[in-house]
Amino acid sequence: MPDVYEVMLDAELSKAFDVWSGYLNARTGEDPQARARLCSTLQSAREAAAGGETASARALVTEMYGDAREAGLHLAPVEPGPCTADRQARDYAKDELRQVLPVQLREDLDSIALFLRVTGRRLLTVPGLDAATRQDILYISARAGMALDLAHPTAARRELERLKVIARRCNVAP
């Protein structure tokens, strides 16, 4: 089985390359010298990624966000927050994962994800839910999401079972 974490990291880089390419190919009228430097950095990042130096490629992409900010390029992409970055990387990775993960595993992961969403939503709408329980629900849901992102159904099921325990405690049908 492929290393799903690597697929996610590659997707994160691919997304950044696409976003920066789109910006740099647009005619925005912003500082041409700064844009030329960004083009050069993007090319270096692509070459680093192609050569297997993904850590270097990520560092160059991060540098691009800072350089654009320092140059005052207001139309340049801004570095997404962690939640947005993860969501975008998952969106990029989903097509590749469909090609490399066995069908049974994909179906298993999809089924767990559905149960997690439904159970989590039901729990979060319980009237009078205390803050500690709400925090537990969000934490467990996040852990389950990470397990799903890494195609680890055993860990995701374990987190789903933890949510079901909370559901029983709150008198919510899982």
Buried (B, 14 or more C-beta within 10 A) or exposed (E): EEEBEEBBBBBBBBBBBEBBEEBBEEEEEBBEEBBEBBBEBBEBBBEBBEEEBBEBBBEBBEBBBEBBEEBEBEEBBEBBEEEEBBEBBBEBBEEBBEEBBEEEBBEBBEEBBEBBEEBBEBBBEBEEBEEEBEEBBEEBBEBBBBBBBBBBBEBBBBBBEBBBEBBEEBEBEB
